[in-house]
C-alpha cells in the first residue's frame, strides 16, 4: 500500500489546496491513502473523510496534524482530537500516544525547517525518512540513517502545499490492501514500511527555501 502521509490543505495558513482537489489528485496518482497534516488542526480529516465517502472514493484517510511544539514540528497520526501547540516534544508525543496515535518527526535535519533534531531522547515512533521538498538528498539520507540507528519506523511524504505535488513522497506499507488505519500505523511502528518518492520541482523548492530564509514563510503557532 502507498500513502502520502504529509500533505497540507486550505486549513493550513500556508496552503490553498482544496480537500476535493487533494482527494482527486491522490486517486489520479495511484495512492491507497493519505494523511492531510495541517498545522495544529484536524479539520481537514473530518472534511476529507466525509467528502471521500460522498464521492465514493476508495481512499484511506488517516487522521493527522503537524503540531508546533516548543522544539519544532511533530506529526501526530491516528489521533482523534486536537493536541495543543507549544508543548514540549515529549509532552506532544505523550498526547499523541494517549489518544491512540503515533508520533513522527518530519524533516528533522532540513535547513531552515522547524524540525526536531534531537531524536534520541524522545519516545518517537517514526522518522520522516523521505520528504519531497528537500532541495538536496542529504537531509533524507541523514533521516534514514538516524531511523535505522534508533530502530524507529519510517514514513515518506510530499509535504505538499500545492495539489500537483501530492504523491511525490509516500510511505510504502507492507500489508495487504484493505487494511485499516490502525493496521497501517502498527506496520509503521513495527518497521514494516519504507519511505519513497521523488523530489518536487526544483524551482518551487528554491522559491520555498528562499521564502523561509527571508522570514516570509508563515508557520502556525
C-alpha positions in Angstrom: 0.0 0.0 0.0 1.2 3.5 -0.8 0.2 6.5 1.3 1.3 10.1 1.3 1.4 10.9 5.0 2.4 14.6 4.9 0.0 16.9 2.9 -1.3 20.4 3.6 -4.6 21.9 2.6 -6.6 25.1 2.8 -6.8 24.5 6.6 -3.1 25.4 6.9 -2.2 29.0 6.7 0.5 28.3 4.1 -1.6 26.3 1.6 -4.6 26.9 -0.6 -5.2 23.3 -1.8 -8.9 22.3 -1.5 -9.8 19.0 0.1 -11.6 17.8 -3.1 -8.6 18.6 -5.3 -6.3 16.7 -2.9 -8.5 13.6 -2.9 -8.9 13.5 -6.6 -5.1 14.0 -7.2 -4.4 11.2 -4.7 -6.5 8.8 -6.7 -5.0 10.0 -10.0 -1.5 9.2 -8.9 -2.5 5.8 -7.6 -2.3 6.3 -3.8 -4.1 4.0 -1.5 -4.4 6.6 1.3 -3.4 10.0 2.6 -2.9 12.0 5.7 -3.7 15.7 5.4 -1.5 17.0 8.2 -2.4 20.6 8.6 -0.7 22.8 11.1 -2.3 22.3 14.6 -5.7 21.3 13.1 -7.7 18.2 12.4 -10.4 19.9 10.4 -9.1 18.5 7.1 -9.5 14.9 8.3 -13.2 15.3 9.1 -13.8 17.2 5.8 -11.8 14.7 3.8 -13.5 11.6 5.4 -16.9 12.9 4.6 -16.1 14.0 1.1 -14.3 10.8 0.2 -17.4 8.9 1.3 -19.8 11.2 -0.6 -17.7 10.9 -3.8 -17.3 7.1 -3.4 -13.5 7.2 -3.4 -11.6 4.1 -2.4 -9.1 6.0 -0.4 -8.0 5.6 3.2 -8.0 8.8 5.2 -5.5 8.7 8.1 -6.2 11.4 10.7 -3.3 13.6 11.4 -1.9 17.0 12.1 1.5 18.7 12.2 1.9 20.1 15.7 4.1 23.1 16.6 6.0 22.0 19.7 8.4 24.2 21.7 11.2 22.3 20.0 10.0 22.1 16.4 7.3 20.3 14.4 5.9 16.8 15.1 3.3 14.9 13.0 0.7 13.0 15.0 -1.1 10.3 13.0 -4.1 8.4 14.2 -5.3 10.9 16.7 -8.9 11.6 17.4 -8.8 15.1 18.9 -6.7 18.2 18.8 -3.3 18.5 20.5 -2.3 21.9 21.9 0.6 23.7 20.3 3.5 25.0 22.3 4.0 21.9 24.4 7.4 20.2 24.6 8.2 17.5 22.2 7.9 14.8 24.9 4.5 16.2 26.1 3.2 16.3 22.5 4.3 12.7 21.9 2.6 11.6 25.1 -0.6 13.3 24.0 -0.5 11.5 20.7 0.1 8.2 22.4 -2.7 8.8 24.9 -5.0 9.4 22.0 -4.1 6.2 20.3 -1.8 7.7 17.7 1.8 7.7 16.7 4.4 10.5 16.6 6.6 11.1 13.6 9.5 13.5 13.3 9.1 15.4 10.0 12.0 17.0 8.1 14.3 16.6 11.2 17.5 17.6 9.5 16.4 20.1 6.9 18.0 23.5 7.0 15.5 26.4 7.5 12.8 24.0 8.6 11.4 23.6 12.1 12.3 20.0 12.7 13.2 18.3 15.9 16.9 17.2 15.6 17.5 15.6 19.0 15.7 12.3 18.3 17.5 10.0 20.8 15.7 11.0 24.0 12.1 11.1 22.6 9.5 8.4 22.5 9.1 8.8 18.8 7.5 6.0 16.7 8.9 7.0 13.3 11.0 9.4 11.4 10.1 11.0 8.1 12.9 9.5 6.0 11.7 11.0 2.7 10.4 14.5 2.2 10.0 15.6 -1.4 10.7 19.3 -0.6 14.4 18.8 0.2 16.5 20.7 -2.4 19.3 18.1 -1.9 19.1 14.5 -0.8 21.4 14.7 2.1 18.7 15.5 4.7 16.7 12.4 3.7 19.9 10.3 3.9 20.6 11.5 7.5 17.0 11.0 8.5 17.0 7.4 7.1 20.3 6.7 8.8 19.0 8.0 12.1 15.8 6.0 12.0 17.9 2.8 11.4 20.3 3.7 14.2 17.4 4.3 16.7 15.3 1.4 15.4 12.4 3.6 14.5 9.8 3.3 11.8 10.0 5.4 8.7 7.4 7.4 6.7 7.5 9.3 3.5 5.5 12.3 2.4 5.3 15.0 -0.2 4.9 17.8 2.3 2.7 19.1 -0.4 1.3 22.7 -0.3 0.3 22.5 -3.9 -2.1 19.9 -5.3 0.2 18.9 -8.2 2.9 17.6 -5.8 0.6 15.3 -3.8 2.2 11.8 -4.0 5.7 13.0 -4.8 6.7 11.4 -1.5 4.9 8.4 0.0 5.0 5.6 2.6 5.0 2.1 1.3 3.5 -0.2 3.9 4.0 -4.0 3.7 0.4 -5.1 4.4 -2.4 -6.3 2.3 -4.8 -4.0 0.6 -7.9 -3.4 2.6 -6.0 -2.7 5.8 -7.4 -0.1 8.2 -5.7 2.9 9.8 -4.8 1.0 13.0 -3.0 -1.7 10.9 -1.2 0.9 8.9 0.1 2.7 12.0 1.1 -0.6 13.6 3.1 -1.6 10.5 5.0 1.7 10.6 5.8 1.3 14.3 6.9 -2.3 13.7 9.3 -1.3 10.9 7.2 -2.7 8.1 7.3 0.4 6.0 9.6 2.2 3.5 9.9 5.8 2.6 10.0 6.5 -1.1 9.4 9.2 -3.7 10.9 11.9 -5.9 11.9 15.5 -5.3 9.4 18.3 -6.0 10.2 20.6 -9.0 13.5 22.4 -8.3 12.2 25.9 -8.9 9.4 25.5 -6.5 11.9 24.1 -3.9 14.2 27.1 -4.4 11.4 29.5 -4.0 10.1 27.8 -0.9 13.6 27.8 0.7 14.2 31.5 -0.1 10.9 32.5 1.4 11.7 30.6 4.6 15.1 32.1 4.8 13.7 35.6 4.5 11.2 35.0 7.2 8.2 35.2 4.9 7.2 31.6 5.3 4.5 31.5 7.9 4.3 28.7 10.4 1.2 28.3 12.5 1.8 28.5 16.2 
